[in-house]
């Protein structure tokens, strides 16, 4: 069962999300919060698997909350659900460590699917701004890759299996799906991902997914 904490300053939005998510057999909303500070307090109390949060709220906003949530001893995954389809919003959310960025006009089934995917370790970037940002981050207008030389050297040091894992991270796959695709155990994939993040000096899977797009690894499929 995926335990979700819903964070939004609009009571009606929280009510709607609770109704939607509680209707899924494998998801339960364990609590609600009206701002980032309350989300942090409720997360400490309830230990959810995932926090579904808006970006702009009175008091502590979703970005600050995301950073502090991910600093908890047993951090939840964070999925942003917002009305703001801007590249700045996507960038700041991903830099804060959010594993997904979704718009509030997304179909209900997409919201439920995103919760499942992010809770299982996947990445969701479902907005026009996110798509533009990933494409813009991949190449400059002259075709030169927008990756620092030091990071390119780290990428070049990866073996074929490590590149495959990075590519699958870029496609948003959680560990279980990567394991199935590569005929490995989920524990082995988890260890490989951890070592991959260390090698590339990345903080989380979302950063790895962005790097995979920047490096054009998804074109190798």
C-alpha positions, 0 to 999 in steps of 0.5 A, a space after each residue: 500500500 502506497 501511503 500518501 501525504 497530500 499538501 495544498 493550500 486549497 481545501 477543495 483540491 486536497 479533498 478531490 485528491 483524497 477522493 481520487 487516490 483513496 479510490 485506488 486499491 493500492 494507495 491510501 491518503 494518510 494525511 493532509 497539509 495546507 503548507 510546507 511547514 505542516 507537510 514537514 511536521 506531518 511527514 515526521 509524524 506519519 512517515 508517508 511513502 510519497 508527498 504530493 505537493 503544490 509549489 506555491 503556498 502561503 508560508 513555506 512553499 513546495 520547493 523549500 518543503 521538498 528540500 527539507 522532506 528529502 533531508 529527513 532520516 527516512 525521506 518520502 518521494 516527492 511529486 509536485 502537482 501544480 498549475 504552473 507550467 513554467 521552466 523555472 518551476 520545473 527546474 527549481 523542483 528538480 533541483 530541490 529533489 522532486 521525482 516528478 512534476 505534474 500539472 493539475 489539469 492532468 487526467 485523473 488516471 495520469 495522477 494515480 499512475 504518477 503516484 505509483 511510478 514515483 513511489 516505486 522509484 520512477 521519475 515523471 516529468 509530464 508537462 510541456 515546460 518539462 519537455 521543452 526543458 529536457 530538449 533544451 538541456 540536451 543540446 545547444 542550437 549549434 548541437 554542442 552538448 550542454 554537459 561540463 567537460 568533467 561530467 562528460 569524462 565521467 560519462 565516458 568512463 561508464 561501462 555498457 551496463 552502467 550506460 544502459 541503467 542510466 538510459 533506463 533511469 532517463 526513461 523514468 523506470 523504477 528499479 523493478 522495471 529496470 531489473 526485469 528489463 536487464 534480467 537482474 535482481 531488484 537488489 542488484 539494480 539498487 546497488 548499481 544505481 547507488 554506485 552510478 550516482 556516486 560515480 557521476 556525483 549526482 544526488 538523486 535519480 531525477 538528476 540522473 534522468 536529466 543527465 541521461 536526456 542531456 547526453 542523448 542516451 535515450 536516442 540509443 534505444 
